Amino acid sequence: MEDRVVIAKVVGPHGVKGAVRVAPLTDFPERFETMTRVRFYRDGEEVGQYPLKSVGELRSKGQIILELGGLSDAAEAEALRGCFICVPPDEMVPLPEGQYWIRDLVGLQAKDETGEVLGVVRDVLTTGASDIFEIEGLDGKKHLVPFVDQFIRQVSLDRRELVISMMEGLWD
């Protein structure tokens, strides 16, 4: 789903009139309030688009309720169970300066401050304290570098590079 961004997963129907319960997979669940259409995908293929009539929430379960035009009963809503709700990349919520989407960081070339290539960012792991870059070094080994100012000197999406301050023991 390279041309789409997953923002929620349908966990089941809600009520008898065709509403669906979804688990948000976005840091911005309020985005549903401004959506007019919802696109559903299963196994990478679109299974339907429906106009969004209203948005509610089940706070106790951390779920969102979407009432959709075109669905009239619980059986039709049940058919969407397990589907993902996706948006095109141009509908992603803009991030503040200095924050990045993981999808934009994966693939960056990692370099030290002298410009020497160290490897490629393969993933960004989210942890409690700080995110961690998983970098595949030129030696084929996995290296973990915390996404903190002490180690990360620059992120350039335009140049597709990440500049790392190489402190003793960081790359071992």
C-alpha positions in Angstrom: 0.0 0.0 0.0 2.8 2.4 -0.9 0.4 4.9 -2.4 -1.8 4.8 0.7 -1.4 5.5 4.4 -3.3 3.3 6.9 -5.2 5.3 9.5 -7.6 2.8 11.1 -8.8 -0.8 11.1 -12.4 -1.9 11.2 -13.1 -4.0 14.3 -16.8 -4.6 13.7 -20.3 -3.2 13.3 -21.9 -0.8 15.7 -25.6 -1.1 16.2 -28.1 -2.2 13.5 -28.0 0.7 11.0 -24.6 0.0 9.3 -22.2 2.0 11.4 -18.7 0.6 11.9 -16.3 0.6 14.9 -12.7 1.3 14.0 -9.4 1.2 15.9 -7.5 4.4 15.0 -4.0 3.7 13.8 -3.1 7.4 13.6 -1.7 9.9 15.9 -4.4 12.3 14.7 -7.8 10.5 15.3 -9.5 13.9 15.1 -8.9 13.8 11.4 -12.1 11.7 11.0 -14.1 14.8 11.9 -13.0 16.6 8.7 -13.2 13.6 6.3 -16.1 13.4 3.8 -15.4 10.0 2.3 -13.9 6.8 3.8 -12.0 4.3 1.7 -11.7 0.7 2.8 -9.1 -1.8 1.7 -8.5 -5.6 2.2 -5.4 -7.4 1.1 -4.2 -4.2 -0.7 -7.3 -3.8 -2.8 -10.0 -1.2 -2.4 -13.3 -2.8 -1.4 -15.4 0.3 -1.2 -15.8 4.0 -0.6 -18.6 5.5 1.4 -19.6 9.0 2.4 -19.0 9.8 6.0 -22.3 10.9 7.7 -21.1 11.2 11.3 -18.3 10.4 13.8 -18.6 9.2 17.4 -16.4 7.5 19.8 -16.3 4.7 22.3 -13.8 6.2 24.8 -13.8 3.1 27.0 -12.4 1.0 24.1 -10.4 3.7 22.4 -12.5 3.2 19.3 -14.2 5.5 16.8 -17.7 5.0 15.4 -18.3 5.9 11.7 -21.8 6.2 10.3 -21.5 5.8 6.6 -23.8 6.6 3.7 -24.6 3.5 1.6 -24.6 1.0 4.5 -28.0 0.2 5.9 -27.6 -2.7 8.3 -25.2 -4.5 10.6 -24.6 -7.3 8.0 -23.2 -4.8 5.5 -21.0 -3.2 8.3 -19.9 -6.7 9.3 -18.6 -7.3 5.8 -16.0 -4.5 6.4 -14.6 -6.2 9.5 -10.8 -6.4 9.2 -10.6 -3.8 6.4 -8.1 -1.0 6.7 -9.1 2.6 6.2 -6.5 4.4 4.1 -5.8 7.9 2.8 -3.5 9.0 0.0 -0.2 10.6 1.1 -1.3 14.1 0.2 -4.1 13.8 2.8 -1.6 13.1 5.6 -1.7 15.5 8.5 1.1 18.0 8.3 3.7 17.7 11.1 5.4 20.5 13.0 9.0 21.5 12.1 11.5 18.8 13.2 8.9 15.9 13.3 8.9 13.3 10.5 6.8 10.4 9.3 8.6 7.1 9.7 7.8 6.3 6.0 9.9 9.4 5.1 12.9 8.4 7.2 13.2 4.8 6.0 15.7 4.7 3.2 17.7 7.7 4.2 21.4 7.3 3.8 23.2 7.5 7.1 26.5 9.5 7.2 28.9 10.7 9.8 29.7 14.4 10.2 32.6 14.1 7.7 30.2 12.8 5.0 31.4 9.2 5.2 28.5 6.8 4.3 27.6 4.5 7.2 24.6 2.7 5.9 20.8 3.0 5.3 17.9 3.6 7.7 15.8 0.5 7.6 13.3 1.3 10.3 12.4 3.6 13.1 11.5 2.0 16.4 9.2 3.9 18.7 10.0 3.5 22.4 9.0 5.4 25.5 12.1 7.6 25.9 13.0 8.3 22.3 12.6 6.9 18.8 15.5 4.7 17.6 16.9 4.5 14.1 17.6 1.0 12.9 20.5 1.4 10.4 21.9 -1.3 8.2 25.6 -0.6 8.1 27.8 -1.1 5.1 29.1 -4.2 7.0 25.5 -5.7 6.8 25.1 -5.4 10.6 22.2 -3.7 12.3 23.1 -0.6 14.3 20.7 1.2 16.7 21.0 5.0 17.1 18.7 7.0 19.4 16.9 9.9 17.7 18.2 12.5 20.1 20.2 15.7 19.4 23.3 14.2 21.0 23.6 11.7 18.1 21.5 13.0 15.3 22.9 16.2 13.8 20.7 16.6 10.8 17.8 15.0 9.0 17.5 16.1 5.3 14.5 14.7 3.5 15.5 16.7 0.4 19.0 15.2 0.2 17.7 11.8 1.6 20.3 11.7 4.3 20.7 11.5 8.1 23.9 12.9 9.7 25.1 11.2 12.8 27.6 12.4 15.4 29.8 9.3 15.9 30.6 9.0 19.6 32.8 6.3 20.9 30.9 3.0 21.2 27.9 4.1 19.2 28.6 2.0 16.1 30.1 -1.0 17.9 
